[in-house]
Amino acid sequence: YGVELYSRPREQSLLNTGRVGHKRGPGPGRGAAVLAAALLVMALAVGLVAGLVPLLAQGSATGPFAYVANRFSDNVSVIDTSTNSVVATISVGDLPYGVAAAPDGKTVYLTNFVSNTVSVIDTASNAVTATVAVGAGPNHPAVTPDGARLYVPNGTSQTVSVINTSTNAVIATVSGVGDARYTAITPDGTRAYFSRTNSNSISVINTSSNTLAATVDVGGPSIGIAVAPDGLRAYATVRVGDQGKVAVVNTDSASPTYHTVLAWITVATLQGGNLSSVAVTPDGTRAYVVNNNSNSVHVIRTSDNIILDILNSVVGDPQAIALTPDGARAYVTSTFDSVKALDIASGSPAYHTAIATISLGSGPSGIAIAPLPAATPTPVPP
């Protein structure tokens, strides 16, 4: 098993200085004439640069960046999703596996399964700024909505490491979670949900106390898990015999059926593979489920749990999926050294088709898309 445009300066007053040095009398002074010419050239240059800055800024604008863990080349590929091109490759630890992005888009966290560490990446420089030791076999982590904590499921040691992101220090280790694989955190940040491959339940951690709060029977071993944007449902990919299912779990703490399965959605008959990952659109209307048994992605309508579409032959041995913050694209990693970009924007002429195949390092696995950090306004020169 994530530009402040410069204002055009008031160059007219500078252009008027072209009249400097003209005076009544026998003739203009040479020094004044040279000065006037120099000022005119400078004014034209300032105006030209001011006019070009907005154009250059628009031309260099880039969309959110996807970070992909390449297991067998021990590095991370950084994809500019506005061009679907690799713009950086970052060396990390041994067998990088899971990826999570901070909500502000400034930091990405990557687990190294064999090194038993987390690499902390600054997205501005795409450099590793810290390495944090965690439990054995770290899998797919997640960051709390306020960006303050990182939850790392350690599958081999069957624990969860809780990292304070301001200090990059482990502040708690939670036991009893089993062979946890994926992590999903509620929008209010109060609970973290973990899929488990060695039992028929998922684990729930109370993030205020960092203790195991509950286990929820989902009918079989699970791998992928995601929480809906409204926090009322969790979707866990489950294997029950040879059937790949999605368990829809009630995560509404005010509901009388809290932490029970509301529905099992049968996705496909499985043989050697699994339903390896799931992601919910930002508007909560659809869930995208990766099926690495049939190299496909299944689309569930969340309002009635109906399978809307099946995207066949997406990539060979698909592993993980991540959606852009605007919900317009999905990126699916393939063990065979690539990622596929899918158009998932409703109403698009290319809706539910592949729009790009991007070559990466060896054995891509986890993926996260960092939101673009908020722009820092640039002061306008007086």
Secondary structure as UniProt FT lines:
FT   HELIX           11..15
FT   HELIX           16..19
FT   TURN            20..21
FT   HELIX           30..60
FT   STRAND          65..70
FT   TURN            71..74
FT   STRAND          75..80
FT   TURN            81..84
FT   STRAND          85..91
FT   STRAND          96..101
FT   TURN            103..104
FT   STRAND          107..112
FT   TURN            113..116
FT   STRAND          117..122
FT   TURN            123..126
FT   STRAND          127..133
FT   STRAND          142..143
FT   TURN            145..146
FT   STRAND          149..154
FT   TURN            155..158
FT   STRAND          159..164
FT   TURN            165..168
FT   STRAND          169..175
FT   STRAND          180..185
FT   TURN            187..188
FT   STRAND          191..196
FT   STRAND          201..206
FT   TURN            207..210
FT   STRAND          211..217
FT   STRAND          222..227
FT   TURN            229..230
FT   STRAND          233..240
FT   TURN            241..242
FT   STRAND          243..250
FT   TURN            253..254
FT   TURN            256..259
FT   STRAND          261..269
FT   STRAND          275..280
FT   TURN            282..283
FT   STRAND          286..291
FT   TURN            292..295
FT   STRAND          296..301
FT   TURN            302..305
FT   STRAND          306..311
FT   STRAND          318..323
FT   TURN            325..326
FT   STRAND          329..334
FT   TURN            335..337
FT   STRAND          338..343
FT   TURN            346..347
FT   TURN            349..352
FT   STRAND          353..359
FT   STRAND          364..370
//
